[in-house]
Amino acid sequence: MFKKVTGTKDILPPEVTAWQEIESISRKVFSLYGYQEIRTPVMEEVSLFRRSLGDSAEIVQKQMFIIERNNEALALRPEGTASIVRAYIENSLDKTSGFGKFYYLGPMFRRERPQKGRLRQFHHVGCEAIGSLDADLDVEVIALSDALLRALSIDGYVLKLNSLGCPKDKNALSVSLRKLLENKHGKLCADCHLRLKNNPLRILDCKVQACREVVQSLPLHDSYLCPECLAHFKRVKNGLEALGISYVSTAALVRGLDYYTQTVFEITHPSLGAQDAIGAGGRYNNLVKELGGPEMGAIGFAFGIERLLLAYGRNAEVAGSGLVFVIALGEEARKESLCLLYQLRKSGISCDTDYQGKSLKGALRKAGDINARFVVIIGEDELKKKSVTLKNMASGKQEEVPRESLVAQIKSLI
Ligand code: HAM
């Protein structure tokens, strides 16, 4: 028997209802904020991610699914931002529409060790606003992430906020980190020894307990920010406060991707266990230029849908289908029932029937299993009288309804 690839998931019908809810609620919230959907391919050139996320990023070093053939190296996208910026530049959206707000939903791929909330194929719902340096946009994007969670009735989350500053400030932070960590070398993991040389900011993101303890003991603050970046950060914080959005200033929050500048944020949820980040994002003011476009600021975020579902707590629920279930008893009734199904569907009433030759009792049980609101029974008697028996599954009440008024009768009841 074939099995699915480790770290991937089949999303079966009862659970898929919760996915559809998350998708449709997200679409509504994004359009409330003026974002339009963008769809990019799941495959990109490997070099796009190397360039955007940085060679020292864990995703680039260890986690990309790469397909190599005939001098071509493609990667299954590990995240959406790089692809969207690529599409923005390639389709000259900087020239035609300038400032653009995009949202996306779709699968991402990372070769990680699977565990609760961590998959190799997972799904993002995210957005990118490209073409502005305005701090008010940071406030809007963070408020949007908050609105999305509220629309999904998820609460109890924590918004962690930090500013990395401009590249100069990031560099100043790197230098000061190197100094601060000089005499703590022995306590760091082997990977962090390398990070100390190549990219000390990554150490702040290390998940090894000993390294986390070292990081927690560091006297980190925003003193390495230049006056401009400090002012930007203050505007973002004031804006969030004005909207009543609470956040926790987290000086050690750096995020694992190189493209971030200035504002970064992460949203965690206590119910998720070790993988507690349900979403994250930030500004990336140099990425458009870095990928060959003009100099323009941008900011975005992405939520992991699987993790939203863990916090949403709805994935095991069987949603009511609201169906009418038609039961035909006998060959002639069967023919009549097919016309009836056709007519109900034509009138916009969702309905189904039994295709397994079940008895009346079995078919009624099936109608109960799929949460049908009404059952329509056609037997010999009903055929003779040109009527049907309509059963309300909630009340158990049954009535005889003339065949030609069935659609109107059901419509009046729903
Ligand atoms: P990220 O933090 O790498 O950011 O991913 C965003 C979210 O995706 C995480 O907070 C988590 O909920 C989910 N996620 C990540 N990896 C996995 C996994 N292996 N299994 C399940 N869920 C996962 C980004 O990808 C950035 N592109 C976000 C962004 C958009 N920044 C600016 N714009």
Residues whose N, C-alpha, C, O or C-beta is under 5 A from the ligand:
A	BS01	HAM	E79 G80 T81 R110 E112 G117 R118 L119 F122 C127 A277 I278 G279 A280 G281 G282 I299 G300 F301 A302 F303 G304 R307
